[in-house]
Amino acid sequence: MRKVILLVLVCFVASVFFSNAYAEQRAFVGVAKCKTCHKKPAAGEQFRIWSESAHAKAFATLASEEAIAIGKKVGVDEPQKSDTCLRCHVTGHGVAAEFLGPKHDPTQGVGCESCHGAGADYKKKKTMVAIRSGEIDGATVGLMKPNEETCVKCHNDGSPTFKSFNYEEMVKKIAHPVPEAEKAAGSK
């Protein structure tokens, strides 16, 4: 009887631990889903700005002759297949498959959700309007406000091509704000 109680207790504790471990992980929806609302000029053209950035080309970059040569120097034969490289060159890399939605595409490099958090719980317009109006705290549905700490998870001396990283300078290069008029319209 004691063994049965102990086994039940161990199973309960393990289930709580594992359910809590995954409770924080949200599902990734992919850049195509973000594009739906974030492509119009009046809304700020965030998709266009991203698609013209180095972030959008981060996965493709790993196939270049230069990346392959750099990879070989650090013991990586195929950068596009290496966890070491993909953790920073692909959105959601290393996340369990059940958290990668059908439109998640690793070949799209460093997409919106790398910086703003997995979007399954905030992707709906109604949710975004509630966030903009202050009804909902975006963090409660997984929307992150990226900061320097977000960026230096990848832009650091762990990268074989790292030279330096000036957050204030670099954040201006990737800026893609929602225009004030759109914010106001979204909160009505």
Backbone hydrogen bonds, N-H to C=O, Kabsch-Sander energy under -0.5 kcal/mol:
donor,donor_aa,acceptor,acceptor_aa,energy
5,I,1,M,-2.4
6,L,2,R,-2.7
7,L,3,K,-2.7
8,V,4,V,-2.6
9,L,5,I,-2.6
10,V,6,L,-2.6
11,C,7,L,-2.5
12,F,8,V,-2.5
13,V,9,L,-2.6
14,A,10,V,-2.6
15,S,11,C,-2.5
16,V,12,F,-2.4
17,F,13,V,-2.6
18,F,14,A,-2.8
19,S,15,S,-2.4
20,N,16,V,-2.3
21,A,17,F,-2.1
22,Y,18,F,-1.6
23,A,19,S,-1.2
24,E,20,N,-0.8
25,Q,22,Y,-0.6
28,F,99,F,-3.5
33,K,30,G,-0.8
34,C,30,G,-1.3
35,K,31,V,-2.6
36,T,32,A,-0.9
36,T,33,K,-0.5
37,C,34,C,-1.1
38,H,34,C,-1.7
43,A,40,K,-0.8
44,G,40,K,-0.7
44,G,41,P,-1.1
45,E,40,K,-2.2
47,F,38,H,-3.4
49,I,45,E,-2.3
50,W,46,Q,-2.7
51,S,47,F,-3.0
52,E,48,R,-1.4
53,S,50,W,-2.2
56,A,50,W,-0.7
57,K,53,S,-0.7
58,A,55,H,-1.3
61,T,57,K,-2.6
62,L,58,A,-0.7
62,L,59,F,-1.1
63,A,60,A,-2.0
64,S,61,T,-1.7
68,I,64,S,-2.3
69,A,65,E,-2.4
70,I,66,E,-2.6
71,G,67,A,-2.7
72,K,68,I,-2.3
73,K,69,A,-1.6
74,V,70,I,-1.1
74,V,71,G,-0.8
75,G,72,K,-1.2
76,V,71,G,-3.6
77,D,75,G,-0.6
81,K,78,E,-2.4
82,S,78,E,-0.6
82,S,79,P,-1.0
83,D,81,K,-0.5
85,C,82,S,-0.6
86,L,82,S,-3.3
87,R,83,D,-1.9
88,C,85,C,-1.4
89,H,85,C,-1.1
90,V,86,L,-1.5
91,T,109,G,-2.0
93,H,90,V,-1.3
95,V,92,G,-1.9
99,F,96,A,-2.5
100,L,97,A,-2.0
101,G,28,F,-2.8
101,G,99,F,-0.6
104,H,101,G,-1.6
108,Q,105,D,-2.2
109,G,106,P,-1.5
110,V,55,H,-2.6
111,G,109,G,-1.2
114,S,111,G,-1.6
115,C,111,G,-0.7
115,C,112,C,-1.0
116,H,112,C,-2.6
117,G,113,E,-1.2
120,A,27,A,-2.4
122,Y,119,G,-1.5
123,K,119,G,-1.4
128,M,124,K,-2.3
129,V,125,K,-2.9
130,A,126,K,-1.9
131,I,127,T,-2.1
132,R,128,M,-2.7
133,S,129,V,-2.1
134,G,130,A,-0.7
134,G,131,I,-0.9
135,E,130,A,-1.5
136,I,130,A,-1.8
138,G,136,I,-0.7
140,T,137,D,-2.0
141,V,138,G,-1.6
142,G,139,A,-1.2
143,L,138,G,-2.4
144,M,116,H,-3.1
144,M,142,G,-0.6
151,C,147,N,-1.8
152,V,148,E,-2.6
153,K,150,T,-0.8
154,C,151,C,-1.8
155,H,151,C,-2.7
156,N,154,C,-2.0
159,S,156,N,-1.9
162,F,159,S,-1.5
167,Y,165,F,-0.8
170,M,166,N,-2.8
171,V,167,Y,-2.9
172,K,168,E,-0.7
173,K,169,E,-0.9
173,K,170,M,-0.5
174,I,170,M,-1.0
175,A,172,K,-0.6
183,K,179,P,-2.3
184,A,180,E,-2.5
185,A,181,A,-2.3
186,G,182,E,-2.6
187,S,183,K,-0.9
188,K,185,A,-1.2
